[in-house]
Amino acid sequence: IIKVTVDGQRVSDDRASIQPGKRKVTVEVVKRSNEPSAMASLEIDAKACTQYFLAARHPPGVRDKWEAYVVTGTPLRACETRFGVKSEYQSR
């Protein structure tokens, strides 16, 4: 997947830095075949100094729709050290 917008603002690459808080992220789901790509959105409660890994999947029983989700989050130790902030990410 490719991140397209965060809170309606276009991002230039797939490693966009975002401010902590609730964020709406829209991604483009690039398929492996000649089918056109699809768009999917999700809300992330972004935590400081945390990197998020996103993916997309079909909802159960639905093959023509995609949903984006957070696979995991990883504390960024260099960020924590630099800014004196501890990541608050809790895996689900």
KOLMAR-728200 format. One record per atom (N, C-alpha, C): residue in one letter; atom name; z, y, x; residue number from 0. Coordinates in Angstrom, 1 decimal. Example, Ala and Ser with C-alpha at 12.3 -4.5 7.8 and 13.67 -1.06 7.14 Angstrom:
REM residues 2
R rolo tornu     up  north   east sekol
R    a     N    7.8   -5.7   13.2     0
R    a    CA    7.8   -4.5   12.3     0
R    a     C    7.8   -3.3   13.2     0
R    s     N    7.1   -2.2   12.8     1
R    s    CA    7.1   -1.1   13.7     1
R    s     C    7.9    0.0   12.9     1
***
This chain:
REM residues 92
R rolo tornu     up  north   east sekol
R    i     N    0.0   -1.2    0.8     0
R    i    CA    0.0    0.0    0.0     0
R    i     C    0.0    1.2    0.9     0
R    i     N   -0.5    2.3    0.3     1
R    i    CA   -0.5    3.6    1.0     1
R    i     C    0.2    4.6    0.1     1
R    k     N    1.2    5.4    0.7     2
R    k    CA    1.9    6.4    0.0     2
R    k     C    0.9    7.5   -0.2     2
R    v     N    0.9    8.0   -1.5     3
R    v    CA   -0.1    9.1   -1.8     3
R    v     C    0.7   10.4   -2.1     3
R    t     N    1.7   10.4   -2.9     4
R    t    CA    2.5   11.6   -3.2     4
R    t     C    4.0   11.3   -3.2     4
R    v     N    4.8   12.3   -2.9     5
R    v    CA    6.2   12.3   -3.0     5
R    v     C    6.6   13.5   -3.9     5
R    d     N    7.2   13.3   -5.0     6
R    d    CA    7.5   14.4   -6.0     6
R    d     C    6.2   15.2   -6.2     6
R    g     N    5.1   14.6   -6.4     7
R    g    CA    3.8   15.3   -6.7     7
R    g     C    3.1   16.0   -5.5     7
R    q     N    3.7   15.9   -4.3     8
R    q    CA    3.2   16.5   -3.2     8
R    q     C    2.5   15.5   -2.3     8
R    r     N    1.2   15.7   -2.0     9
R    r    CA    0.4   14.7   -1.2     9
R    r     C    1.1   14.6    0.2     9
R    v     N    1.2   13.4    0.7    10
R    v    CA    1.6   13.1    2.1    10
R    v     C    0.5   12.7    2.9    10
R    s     N    0.6   13.1    4.2    11
R    s    CA   -0.6   12.9    5.1    11
R    s     C   -0.6   11.5    5.7    11
R    d     N    0.5   10.8    5.8    12
R    d    CA    0.5    9.5    6.4    12
R    d     C    1.5    8.6    5.7    12
R    d     N    1.5    7.3    6.2    13
R    d    CA    2.4    6.3    5.5    13
R    d     C    3.8    6.3    6.0    13
R    r     N    4.1    7.3    6.9    14
R    r    CA    5.5    7.4    7.4    14
R    r     C    6.1    8.7    7.1    14
R    a     N    5.9    9.2    5.9    15
R    a    CA    6.4   10.5    5.5    15
R    a     C    7.9   10.6    5.5    15
R    s     N    8.4   11.7    6.0    16
R    s    CA    9.8   12.0    6.0    16
R    s     C   10.1   12.7    4.7    16
R    i     N   11.2   12.3    4.0    17
R    i    CA   11.5   12.9    2.7    17
R    i     C   13.0   13.3    2.7    17
R    q     N   13.3   14.3    1.9    18
R    q    CA   14.7   14.7    1.8    18
R    q     C   15.5   13.7    1.0    18
R    p     N   16.8   13.6    1.3    19
R    p    CA   17.6   12.7    0.5    19
R    p     C   17.7   13.1   -1.0    19
R    g     N   17.9   12.1   -1.8    20
R    g    CA   18.0   12.4   -3.3    20
R    g     C   17.0   11.6   -4.0    20
R    k     N   16.9   11.8   -5.3    21
R    k    CA   16.0   11.0   -6.2    21
R    k     C   14.6   11.6   -6.0    21
R    r     N   13.6   10.7   -5.6    22
R    r    CA   12.3   11.1   -5.3    22
R    r     C   11.3   10.2   -6.1    22
R    k     N   10.2   10.7   -6.6    23
R    k    CA    9.2    9.9   -7.3    23
R    k     C    8.1    9.7   -6.3    23
R    v     N    7.8    8.5   -5.9    24
R    v    CA    6.8    8.1   -4.9    24
R    v     C    5.7    7.4   -5.7    24
R    t     N    4.5    7.9   -5.5    25
R    t    CA    3.3    7.3   -6.0    25
R    t     C    2.5    6.7   -4.9    25
R    v     N    2.1    5.4   -5.0    26
R    v    CA    1.4    4.7   -3.9    26
R    v     C    0.0    4.2   -4.4    26
R    e     N   -0.9    4.0   -3.5    27
R    e    CA   -2.1    3.4   -3.8    27
R    e     C   -2.1    2.0   -3.4    27
R    v     N   -2.4    1.1   -4.3    28
R    v    CA   -2.4   -0.4   -4.0    28
R    v     C   -3.8   -0.7   -3.6    28
R    v     N   -4.0   -1.1   -2.3    29
R    v    CA   -5.3   -1.4   -1.8    29
R    v     C   -5.4   -2.9   -1.9    29
R    k     N   -6.4   -3.4   -2.6    30
R    k    CA   -6.6   -4.8   -2.9    30
R    k     C   -7.4   -5.4   -1.7    30
R    r     N   -7.4   -6.7   -1.6    31
R    r    CA   -8.1   -7.4   -0.5    31
R    r     C   -9.6   -7.7   -0.9    31
R    s     N  -10.0   -7.5   -2.1    32
R    s    CA  -11.3   -7.8   -2.5    32
R    s     C  -12.1   -6.5   -2.7    32
R    n     N  -13.2   -6.6   -3.4    33
R    n    CA  -14.1   -5.5   -3.7    33
R    n     C  -13.6   -4.7   -4.9    33
R    e     N  -12.5   -5.1   -5.5    34
R    e    CA  -11.9   -4.4   -6.7    34
R    e     C  -11.4   -3.1   -6.3    34
R    p     N  -11.5   -2.1   -7.2    35
R    p    CA  -11.0   -0.8   -6.9    35
R    p     C   -9.5   -0.8   -6.7    35
R    s     N   -9.0    0.2   -5.9    36
R    s    CA   -7.5    0.3   -5.7    36
R    s     C   -6.9    0.7   -7.0    36
R    a     N   -5.5    0.6   -7.1    37
R    a    CA   -4.8    1.0   -8.3    37
R    a     C   -3.6    1.9   -7.8    37
R    m     N   -3.1    2.7   -8.7    38
R    m    CA   -1.9    3.5   -8.5    38
R    m     C   -0.7    2.9   -9.1    38
R    a     N    0.5    3.1   -8.4    39
R    a    CA    1.7    2.7   -9.0    39
R    a     C    2.8    3.7   -8.5    39
R    s     N    3.8    3.9   -9.4    40
R    s    CA    4.9    4.9   -9.0    40
R    s     C    6.2    4.2   -9.1    40
R    l     N    7.2    4.7   -8.4    41
R    l    CA    8.5    4.3   -8.5    41
R    l     C    9.5    5.4   -8.1    41
R    e     N   10.7    5.3   -8.5    42
R    e    CA   11.7    6.3   -8.1    42
R    e     C   12.6    5.7   -7.1    42
R    i     N   12.8    6.5   -6.0    43
R    i    CA   13.7    6.1   -4.9    43
R    i     C   14.9    7.1   -4.9    43
R    d     N   16.1    6.5   -4.8    44
R    d    CA   17.2    7.4   -4.5    44
R    d     C   17.4    7.4   -3.0    44
R    a     N   16.7    8.3   -2.3    45
R    a    CA   16.6    8.3   -0.9    45
R    a     C   17.9    8.7   -0.3    45
R    k     N   18.3    7.9    0.7    46
R    k    CA   19.5    8.2    1.5    46
R    k     C   19.1    8.8    2.8    46
R    a     N   20.0    9.6    3.4    47
R    a    CA   19.8   10.2    4.7    47
R    a     C   19.6    9.2    5.8    47
R    c     N   18.8    9.4    6.7    48
R    c    CA   18.6    8.6    7.9    48
R    c     C   18.3    7.1    7.6    48
R    t     N   17.5    6.9    6.6    49
R    t    CA   17.1    5.6    6.1    49
R    t     C   15.6    5.5    6.0    49
R    q     N   15.0    4.4    6.6    50
R    q    CA   13.6    4.1    6.4    50
R    q     C   13.5    3.1    5.4    50
R    y     N   12.5    3.3    4.4    51
R    y    CA   12.3    2.4    3.3    51
R    y     C   10.9    1.7    3.5    51
R    f     N   10.9    0.4    3.2    52
R    f    CA    9.7   -0.4    3.2    52
R    f     C    9.3   -0.7    1.8    52
R    l     N    8.1   -0.3    1.4    53
R    l    CA    7.6   -0.5    0.1    53
R    l     C    6.5   -1.6    0.0    53
R    a     N    6.4   -2.1   -1.2    54
R    a    CA    5.4   -3.2   -1.5    54
R    a     C    5.0   -3.0   -2.9    54
R    a     N    4.0   -3.8   -3.4    55
R    a    CA    3.6   -3.8   -4.8    55
R    a     C    3.4   -5.2   -5.2    55
R    r     N    3.6   -5.5   -6.5    56
R    r    CA    3.4   -6.8   -7.0    56
R    r     C    2.9   -6.7   -8.5    56
R    h     N    2.4   -7.8   -9.0    57
R    h    CA    2.1   -7.8  -10.4    57
R    h     C    3.4   -8.1  -11.2    57
R    p     N    3.6   -7.4  -12.3    58
R    p    CA    4.7   -7.8  -13.2    58
R    p     C    4.5   -9.3  -13.7    58
R    p     N    5.6  -10.0  -14.0    59
R    p    CA    5.4  -11.4  -14.5    59
R    p     C    4.4  -11.5  -15.6    59
R    g     N    3.4  -12.3  -15.5    60
R    g    CA    2.5  -12.6  -16.6    60
R    g     C    1.4  -11.6  -16.7    60
R    v     N    1.3  -10.6  -15.8    61
R    v    CA    0.3   -9.5  -16.0    61
R    v     C   -0.5   -9.4  -14.7    61
R    r     N   -1.8   -9.6  -14.7    62
R    r    CA   -2.6   -9.7  -13.5    62
R    r     C   -3.4   -8.4  -13.3    62
R    d     N   -3.4   -7.5  -14.3    63
R    d    CA   -4.2   -6.3  -14.1    63
R    d     C   -3.4   -5.0  -13.9    63
R    k     N   -2.1   -5.2  -13.7    64
R    k    CA   -1.2   -4.0  -13.5    64
R    k     C   -0.4   -4.3  -12.2    64
R    w     N    0.0   -3.2  -11.5    65
R    w    CA    0.8   -3.3  -10.3    65
R    w     C    2.1   -2.5  -10.5    65
R    e     N    3.2   -3.0   -9.9    66
R    e    CA    4.4   -2.2   -9.8    66
R    e     C    4.8   -2.1   -8.4    66
R    a     N    5.2   -0.9   -7.9    67
R    a    CA    5.7   -0.7   -6.6    67
R    a     C    7.2   -0.9   -6.6    67
R    y     N    7.7   -1.4   -5.4    68
R    y    CA    9.2   -1.6   -5.3    68
R    y     C    9.6   -1.4   -3.8    68
R    v     N   10.9   -1.2   -3.6    69
R    v    CA   11.5   -1.1   -2.3    69
R    v     C   11.8   -2.5   -1.8    69
R    v     N   11.2   -2.9   -0.7    70
R    v    CA   11.5   -4.3   -0.2    70
R    v     C   12.8   -4.2    0.5    70
R    t     N   13.1   -3.2    1.3    71
R    t    CA   14.3   -3.1    2.0    71
R    t     C   14.4   -1.7    2.6    71
R    g     N   15.6   -1.3    3.0    72
R    g    CA   15.8    0.0    3.7    72
R    g     C   16.5   -0.4    5.0    72
R    t     N   16.3    0.4    6.0    73
R    t    CA   16.8    0.2    7.4    73
R    t     C   17.5    1.5    7.9    73
R    p     N   18.7    1.5    8.3    74
R    p    CA   19.3    2.7    8.8    74
R    p     C   18.6    3.1   10.1    74
R    l     N   18.3    4.4   10.3    75
R    l    CA   17.7    4.9   11.5    75
R    l     C   18.8    5.4   12.5    75
R    r     N   19.2    4.5   13.4    76
R    r    CA   20.3    4.8   14.3    76
R    r     C   20.1    6.1   15.1    76
R    a     N   18.9    6.4   15.6    77
R    a    CA   18.6    7.6   16.4    77
R    a     C   18.8    8.8   15.5    77
R    c     N   18.5    8.8   14.2    78
R    c    CA   18.7    9.9   13.3    78
R    c     C   20.2   10.1   13.1    78
R    e     N   20.9    9.0   12.9    79
R    e    CA   22.4    9.0   12.7    79
R    e     C   23.0    9.7   13.8    79
R    t     N   22.6    9.3   15.1    80
R    t    CA   23.2    9.9   16.3    80
R    t     C   22.8   11.4   16.4    80
R    r     N   21.6   11.7   16.2    81
R    r    CA   21.1   13.1   16.4    81
R    r     C   21.7   14.0   15.4    81
R    f     N   21.8   13.6   14.1    82
R    f    CA   22.3   14.5   13.1    82
R    f     C   23.8   14.3   12.7    82
R    g     N   24.4   13.3   13.3    83
R    g    CA   25.8   13.0   12.9    83
R    g     C   26.0   12.5   11.5    83
R    v     N   24.9   11.9   10.9    84
R    v    CA   24.9   11.4    9.5    84
R    v     C   24.9    9.9    9.5    84
R    k     N   25.6    9.3    8.7    85
R    k    CA   25.6    7.8    8.5    85
R    k     C   24.7    7.4    7.4    85
R    s     N   23.8    6.5    7.6    86
R    s    CA   23.0    6.0    6.5    86
R    s     C   23.9    5.4    5.4    86
R    e     N   23.6    5.7    4.1    87
R    e    CA   24.4    5.2    3.0    87
R    e     C   23.7    4.0    2.3    87
R    y     N   22.6    3.5    2.9    88
R    y    CA   21.7    2.5    2.2    88
R    y     C   22.5    1.3    2.0    88
R    q     N   22.4    0.8    0.8    89
R    q    CA   23.0   -0.5    0.4    89
R    q     C   21.9   -1.4    0.0    89
R    s     N   21.7   -2.6    0.6    90
R    s    CA   20.7   -3.5    0.2    90
R    s     C   21.1   -4.1   -1.1    90
R    r     N   20.1   -4.5   -1.9    91
R    r    CA   20.3   -5.0   -3.3    91
R    r     C   20.4   -6.5   -3.2    91
***
